[in-house]
Amino acid sequence: MNGKDTYFVAVKVFLKKDGKLLILKDNFGDWDLPGGRLKPDEFETSLEDVIKRKMAEELGDKVHYTIGKPVVFMRHERQEVAPGNPTVRIFAIGYEGALTGGEIKTSERHPEFLWVDPATFQPEGYFKGGWLKGVQEYLRLEK
């Protein structure tokens, strides 16, 4: 098979505060990192501006942070909650980030969040698929 694959593109943030990493639980019960997919009208939008949109949507507009360089690249496959439950593939760029102020106010799409210690965190109990591989890679880089 020599066809080309099709991916959604996403930006994710490994957001840290006081040495802890932020993870979010979505309303489907899956754990995730802040961030998400680019919209069709964001083709010309900088990835930093896409991150700004996603951070405001998921963590509230009162949160202050800095974004560093991309540190992990992830490929994740998931079933969409859409008519026909299609399987989609997502290519995600994982940026390092630091919370610098403000208060996190998650959206109804992310009812729960945790700050975890990268030194002792066991991501296998939270993440799956490409997100798990990406978090594992990030934690290896942190050591």
N, C-alpha and C positions, 0 to 999 in steps of 0.2 A: 504494500500500500504506500503510495508516494504522494497522497493528497496532503493538504495543509490542515492543521488543526485550528480551531477558533476558540479564543479565550476572551472572557471579560478581563478588564484590567482594574486592579484595586490598589489603594494605598493603605497601609496599616502602620500603627505607631506603637512602638515598645516604649510606653510612657512610664517614667520612673519618678518617684518622689521619696526622698530620704532612704534611697537604696532599695525601695520596694517597686514592684512592677504591677501595673493596673491591668486587670482582666475584667471583661464584661460578660454577663449572661444575657442572651437574647430571649425574646418571648417564645421561642421554640424549645428552650431549655438547653441550647448549645452555648458553650463558652467561646469567646471571641476576643480580639484585640480592637481597640478603637480604630475606626477608619472604615473604608468601604469602596465600592465600585465607582468608576467614572460614569457619568451620565452621557448619553449620546451628544448632547449639546456642549460637552466639556472637552471636546477634542483639542481645541486651541487653548484651553485653560491650563495654567501652570499646575504642576502636581502639588505645589505648596498651597495654592488656592483651593484645590480639591480637598486637601487635608483640613484647611480652615473650615470649609463647609461641613465636612464629616464630623470634625471635633465639636463644632457648635451644635449640630444635630444630635450627637450622641452624648455629649458631656455638658451641654449648656453653653450659653454665650458669655458666662461670667468666669470661664476658666482661662487661665493664662499659662502659656507653655512656650518652650523653644523646641524647634525641630532640628535635629542634626542630620547626619548623612545616612543614606541607605546602608543597612547592615545585613539584611537577609532578604533573599528572593524566594517566594513560595509559589507552589502550584497546588491548588486545592480543587477537588471535585465534589459537587454536592447536588442533591435533589432540590429543585426549586419548589416552593409552595406556590404553584401557579397551575392553571389548567393543563392537565396532562402530566404534571409533575416532571418536567424535563430535567435531565441531568446537565449541569453546566460545569465548565472548567473556568477557574479564575487564576490569573497570574497576578501575584501581589508583590509589591515592593514594600519591605518593612523598614521604616525609619526609626532611628533612635530619637527619643524625645524626653523632655524634663518638664514636669509640672512646676511652675514658678509662682502660682498664686490663684486665688479665686476658689470657688466652691463648685464641686461636681454636682450637677443636677441631670441625672440620666433621663432619657426619653422613655415613653411607654414601651418602646421596642427593646429596651435594655433595662429590665426591672431590678437587676442586681449587679453589684460590682464588688471586687475584692482587690486589696493590695496584698501581693504575695512576695515572699522573700526568695529571690532567685537562687540563693544558696541551698535552700531546702525544698523548694517547690517541685512537686511531682506532676508535670503537665499531662502525663498519661491519664490521670484521673479526671481531666477537664477537657482536653482538646482531642480532636481526631483528624485523620487525613493529613492534608498538606499543612493545615494550621498547626497540628501537633509537630510535624517535622520542622516547621519554621521556628516554633517556640523552642524546641530542643536545640536547634542550631544556635539560636540567640543565647540560650543559657550556656552553651559550650563556649561561645565567644566571651561571655561575661566572666568566665573563670580565669 
